[in-house]
Amino acid sequence: MTRRTDWADHAYPTSPTDLGDGGLGDLDGHGAPRDGDVLSDGDGPRGGGTTRGGGRSRGRRRRGGFGEAAGGQQDSGSPSSSRAEKGEPPADPAERARGICLRLLTGQPRTRKQLADALAKRDIPDEVAEEVLSRFEEVGLINDGAFADAWVESRHHGRGLARRALARELRTKGVDSAVIDEAVGQLDSEQEEETARELVARKLRSTRGLDRDKRLRRLAGMLARKGYPEGMALRVVRQALEEEGEETEDLGLGDF
């Protein structure tokens, strides 16, 4: 038996803001901080200020902020800051790779293979991609085991998929076979059969009025598409039809 949760509730334990010292560095891909707020000429009270010579003060000297030289002369900023302000991608491939991964992980968890494919499509060198992905695994932002566990729980309860269909989906996402086996092992045969009965019960009413064989094919076919074994699907459908008064003694596996 598994605990029912929504896929959207699943999140990895570590967020970029929790990395602390020795983390991923400049995760958002930007360079130097933006200029801070500074006092412009004339800020503050406009009257009452005088100079030693008796003249009135011409205003407070402008203070330098981040990225600005003393005396108010503005620095040109770092190259990465300029590129970010112009909307251009960072020049450093590692910075680009980190930014790509973080954007993809913002909406939902991803497998390492999914992120690796995304980096390859954006021409990130293989050695850079490997280094960045390994670092993301170290800090918990990539966790194929947690991904697979949450996928199985969500897709079984939400879509009624059986172990076979769930394993097929996880393989297409690049999850390792051993990790898949462990994740689908959350479901036992009793849980699968209980879910199959619920699926048939919801579909049964829409098949009323059809002949018995057509009902059988439609209901059993629905279970087959969701990955249920042939024997289990036929048994569940036969029992559901018998409860409605249908004769099923002459049905065998060859009728499925």
C-alpha positions as CSV (number, residue, x, y, z in Angstrom):
1,M,0.0,0.0,0.0
2,T,1.3,3.4,-0.8
3,R,0.5,6.8,0.6
4,R,-1.4,9.0,-1.8
5,T,0.2,12.3,-2.6
6,D,-0.1,14.7,-5.5
7,W,2.8,14.9,-7.9
8,A,2.9,18.7,-7.5
9,D,3.6,18.2,-3.8
10,H,6.8,16.4,-4.4
11,A,10.0,18.5,-4.0
12,Y,13.6,17.8,-3.5
13,P,15.0,18.6,0.0
14,T,17.6,21.1,-1.1
15,S,16.9,24.4,-2.8
16,P,19.6,26.6,-4.4
17,T,19.2,29.1,-1.6
18,D,20.1,26.5,1.0
19,L,23.5,25.6,-0.5
20,G,25.6,28.0,1.7
21,D,29.4,28.2,1.3
22,G,30.8,26.0,-1.3
23,G,27.5,25.8,-3.1
24,L,26.9,26.2,-6.8
25,G,28.3,29.7,-7.0
26,D,26.5,32.2,-9.1
27,L,23.5,30.0,-9.7
28,D,21.3,32.5,-11.6
29,G,24.0,33.2,-14.2
30,H,24.4,36.9,-13.4
31,G,27.7,38.6,-12.7
32,A,28.3,41.5,-10.4
33,P,25.4,42.9,-8.3
34,R,23.5,45.8,-9.7
35,D,24.2,49.3,-8.6
36,G,22.8,50.1,-5.2
37,D,20.5,53.1,-4.6
38,V,22.6,56.3,-4.2
39,L,21.8,59.8,-3.1
40,S,21.3,62.0,-6.1
41,D,22.2,65.7,-6.1
42,G,19.7,67.6,-4.0
43,D,18.6,64.7,-1.9
44,G,17.8,65.6,1.7
45,P,16.8,69.1,3.1
46,R,17.1,71.8,0.5
47,G,17.8,74.7,3.0
48,G,20.0,75.6,5.9
49,G,23.3,74.1,4.6
50,T,26.3,76.6,4.4
51,T,29.9,76.3,3.5
52,R,32.8,77.6,5.5
53,G,33.0,80.6,3.2
54,G,29.4,81.6,4.1
55,G,28.0,80.4,0.8
56,R,25.1,77.9,0.7
57,S,25.8,74.3,0.1
58,R,25.2,73.2,-3.5
59,G,23.8,69.8,-2.4
60,R,25.1,66.6,-0.9
61,R,27.9,64.9,-2.7
62,R,26.7,61.7,-4.5
63,R,27.7,58.5,-2.7
64,G,29.1,55.6,-4.7
65,G,27.2,52.3,-4.7
66,F,28.0,48.8,-5.9
67,G,29.8,48.9,-9.2
68,E,30.4,52.7,-9.0
69,A,33.8,54.3,-8.3
70,A,34.3,56.9,-5.5
71,G,33.4,60.4,-6.4
72,G,30.3,59.4,-8.4
73,Q,32.2,58.2,-11.5
74,Q,30.3,55.1,-12.6
75,D,32.2,51.9,-13.4
76,S,31.4,50.2,-16.7
77,G,30.5,46.9,-14.8
78,S,31.7,43.4,-15.3
79,P,31.3,41.7,-18.7
80,S,28.9,39.1,-17.3
81,S,26.7,41.9,-15.9
82,S,26.7,43.6,-19.2
83,R,25.8,40.4,-21.0
84,A,23.0,39.7,-18.5
85,E,21.5,43.3,-18.9
86,K,21.6,42.8,-22.7
87,G,19.7,39.5,-22.4
88,E,22.7,37.5,-23.8
89,P,23.6,34.1,-22.3
90,P,26.7,33.9,-20.0
91,A,29.9,33.3,-21.8
92,D,31.0,30.6,-19.3
93,P,29.6,27.2,-20.3
94,A,29.3,26.1,-16.7
95,E,27.3,29.2,-15.8
96,R,25.0,28.5,-18.8
97,A,24.6,24.8,-17.8
98,R,23.7,25.8,-14.2
99,G,21.2,28.3,-15.4
100,I,19.6,25.9,-17.8
101,C,19.2,23.2,-15.2
102,L,17.8,25.5,-12.6
103,R,15.2,26.8,-15.0
104,L,14.1,23.3,-15.9
105,L,14.0,22.2,-12.2
106,T,11.9,25.2,-11.2
107,G,8.6,23.8,-12.6
108,Q,9.0,20.2,-11.7
109,P,11.6,17.5,-10.8
110,R,13.6,16.1,-13.7
111,T,15.8,13.1,-14.1
112,R,19.5,13.4,-14.7
113,K,19.0,12.0,-18.3
114,Q,16.4,14.7,-19.0
115,L,18.7,17.4,-17.9
116,A,21.7,15.9,-19.8
117,D,19.6,15.8,-23.0
118,A,18.6,19.5,-22.5
119,L,22.3,20.5,-22.0
120,A,23.3,18.6,-25.1
121,K,20.7,20.3,-27.2
122,R,22.1,23.7,-26.1
123,D,25.7,22.7,-27.1
124,I,27.0,22.5,-23.5
125,P,30.3,20.4,-23.7
126,D,30.0,16.9,-22.3
127,E,32.6,17.4,-19.7
128,V,31.0,20.6,-18.4
129,A,27.6,19.0,-18.3
130,E,28.9,16.0,-16.4
131,E,30.5,18.2,-13.8
132,V,27.4,20.4,-13.3
133,L,25.0,17.4,-13.2
134,S,27.2,15.6,-10.6
135,R,27.3,18.7,-8.5
136,F,23.5,19.0,-8.6
137,E,23.2,15.4,-7.5
138,E,25.5,16.0,-4.6
139,V,23.3,18.8,-3.3
140,G,20.1,16.9,-3.9
141,L,18.7,18.9,-6.8
142,I,18.8,15.8,-8.9
143,N,17.6,12.6,-7.3
144,D,16.4,9.9,-9.7
145,G,15.3,7.6,-6.8
146,A,13.0,10.3,-5.3
147,F,11.8,11.1,-8.8
148,A,10.8,7.5,-9.5
149,D,9.1,7.0,-6.1
150,A,7.0,10.1,-6.6
151,W,6.2,9.2,-10.2
152,V,5.0,5.8,-9.3
153,E,2.8,7.0,-6.4
154,S,1.3,9.9,-8.4
155,R,0.7,8.0,-11.7
156,H,-0.8,4.9,-10.0
157,H,-3.2,6.8,-7.8
158,G,-3.9,9.6,-10.4
159,R,-4.1,7.6,-13.6
160,G,-4.5,4.0,-12.4
161,L,-1.3,2.8,-14.1
162,A,0.0,-0.6,-13.3
163,R,3.6,-1.5,-12.6
164,R,4.4,-2.5,-16.2
165,A,3.2,0.8,-17.6
166,L,5.0,2.8,-14.8
167,A,8.2,1.0,-15.5
168,R,7.9,1.8,-19.2
169,E,7.4,5.5,-18.5
170,L,10.4,5.7,-16.2
171,R,12.6,4.0,-18.8
172,T,11.7,6.6,-21.3
173,K,12.9,9.3,-18.8
174,G,16.3,7.6,-18.5
175,V,15.9,6.2,-15.0
176,D,18.2,3.2,-14.2
177,S,16.6,-0.2,-14.2
178,A,17.6,-0.9,-10.6
179,V,16.0,2.3,-9.5
180,I,12.8,1.5,-11.5
181,D,12.5,-1.9,-9.9
182,E,12.8,-0.4,-6.4
183,A,10.2,2.3,-7.2
184,V,7.5,0.0,-8.8
185,G,8.1,-2.4,-5.9
186,Q,6.0,0.0,-3.8
187,L,3.0,-1.6,-5.5
188,D,2.1,-5.2,-4.7
189,S,-0.4,-7.4,-6.6
190,E,-3.2,-6.7,-4.1
191,Q,-2.9,-3.0,-4.6
192,E,-2.8,-3.4,-8.4
193,E,-5.9,-5.6,-8.4
194,E,-7.8,-3.2,-6.1
195,T,-7.0,-0.3,-8.4
196,A,-8.1,-2.4,-11.4
197,R,-11.5,-3.1,-9.8
198,E,-12.0,0.7,-9.2
199,L,-11.2,1.4,-12.8
200,V,-13.6,-1.2,-14.1
201,A,-16.4,0.0,-11.7
202,R,-16.1,3.5,-13.0
203,K,-16.2,2.4,-16.7
204,L,-18.8,-0.4,-16.3
205,R,-21.8,1.9,-16.4
206,S,-20.9,3.3,-19.8
207,T,-20.8,-0.2,-21.3
208,R,-24.4,-1.1,-20.3
209,G,-26.5,-1.9,-23.4
210,L,-23.6,-3.5,-25.3
211,D,-23.4,-7.2,-25.7
212,R,-21.3,-9.2,-23.3
213,D,-18.3,-9.8,-25.5
214,K,-18.0,-6.2,-26.5
215,R,-18.2,-5.1,-22.9
216,L,-15.5,-7.6,-22.1
217,R,-13.2,-6.4,-24.8
218,R,-13.7,-2.8,-24.0
219,L,-13.1,-3.1,-20.2
220,A,-10.2,-5.6,-20.5
221,G,-8.6,-3.4,-23.2
222,M,-8.8,-0.4,-21.0
223,L,-6.9,-2.3,-18.3
224,A,-4.4,-3.6,-20.8
225,R,-3.5,-0.1,-22.0
226,K,-2.8,0.8,-18.3
227,G,-0.3,-2.1,-18.0
228,Y,-2.4,-4.7,-16.1
229,P,-1.5,-8.3,-16.7
230,E,-3.8,-10.2,-19.0
231,G,-4.9,-12.8,-16.4
232,M,-5.7,-10.2,-13.8
233,A,-7.6,-8.0,-16.2
234,L,-9.8,-10.9,-17.4
235,R,-10.5,-12.0,-13.8
236,V,-11.5,-8.5,-12.7
237,V,-13.8,-7.9,-15.7
238,R,-15.5,-11.3,-15.4
239,Q,-16.2,-10.7,-11.7
240,A,-17.7,-7.2,-12.5
241,L,-19.9,-8.6,-15.2
242,E,-21.1,-11.5,-13.0
243,E,-22.2,-9.0,-10.4
244,E,-24.4,-7.4,-13.0
245,G,-25.9,-10.8,-13.9
246,E,-23.9,-11.6,-17.0
247,E,-23.0,-15.3,-17.7
248,T,-19.2,-15.6,-17.9
249,E,-18.6,-19.3,-17.4
250,D,-17.8,-19.9,-21.1
251,L,-15.3,-17.1,-21.2
252,G,-11.6,-18.0,-21.2
253,L,-8.3,-16.4,-21.7
254,G,-8.7,-16.7,-25.5
255,D,-11.6,-14.3,-25.4
256,F,-9.5,-11.5,-24.0
